[in-house]
Amino acid sequence: MGSMRRISFHEILGGGLVADVILWRKRHVTVGIILGSFSSWVVFELSRYTLLFLVSRVLLLLVTIFFVWAKAAGALNRPPPSIPELHISKEVMNEAAEFLRTKINSILSISRDVALGRESVLFYKVSACLWLISFISSRTDFLTLAYTCKSPNHSLI
């Protein structure tokens, strides 16, 4: 039996910057991430904004800035802002579509079996889960629910 090489926890985590941050080897980066996360959480809590609201407002601001910049550049005989053209390849789209198609078809097949009464146990499970989700969501908001349901040994994401 050959000798087993001991692997450090740093190597298990990938051995790069992420491992350094998790293990507090780059304290200033770790503290910066923690302070940034905490400050953004405080801003979201105090302002009652949601992430979707903030993202849509930032995108609206960017689109407006680029639009005004392009119009002003045309009026002042300056070059418009350089924005690269982005494309998604057919291969990537075909793979994503195939993945979604197979998942949706399996869900639809199971749903059909439940609707036709072939899977009565699954029907009761799904009904109970949906009722429970409905009941709990009517009594609390998502953030409180996420904090309450978080296990001490697992992260939310």
URLIN-V454615 format. One record per pair of residues at least 6 apart in sequence whose ideal C-beta (glycine too) atoms are under 7 Angstrom apart, sorted by sequence separation. I is the first residue (numbers start at 1). J is the second residue. D is the distance in Angstrom with one decimal. If there is no record, write none. Layout:
I/J/D + I/J/D
//
This chain:
13/19/3.6 + 20/26/4.6 + 24/30/5.3 + 73/79/6.2 + 74/80/7.0 + 113/119/4.6 + 150/156/5.7 + 73/80/4.7 + 21/29/5.3 + 114/122/5.5 + 10/19/5.0 + 13/22/5.8 + 21/30/5.0 + 114/123/4.8 + 136/145/6.6 + 70/80/4.5 + 146/156/5.8 + 70/81/6.3 + 21/33/6.6 + 69/81/5.1 + 114/126/6.7 + 10/23/6.2 + 66/81/5.7 + 66/83/6.9
//
